[in-house]
């Protein structure tokens, strides 16, 4: 993960989503880990688009 896209950014995004009523699935830790991995991938894509660096 690039330094600017630190784990804290992912945690901050998760907190924002939770404040707006979104919740991680209440399943096994493995399922939550897989969901968070997909969120991290989407966040990387969002950051690249935000900065104009589209793949």
Secondary structure, 3 states (H helix, E strand, C coil): CCHHHCHHHHHHHHHHHHHCCCCCCCCCHHHHHHHHHHHHHHHHHHHHHHCCCCC
